[in-house]
Amino acid sequence: MTEQIKRQLIKALAYGKSKDEIKECMGISDEDINSITAKEVEAEKVYYREMGYLQ
């Protein structure tokens, strides 16, 4: 998994997309999704809240 795909995966998780939606859209595996930590997702959520993209 490239760094760009990882960033997109974290973004999708931060926006609350389901694992099935992400797998279908991005064509990645469960292992790829499971490699992302909750800390990474939460940091992304904080960023998007600060920027006004999430409430």
Summary of the structure (lengths in Angstrom):
residues: 55
radius of gyration: 10.9
end to end distance: 29.5
largest distance: 30.8
contacts: 129
relative contact order: 0.18
helix: 71%
strand: 0%
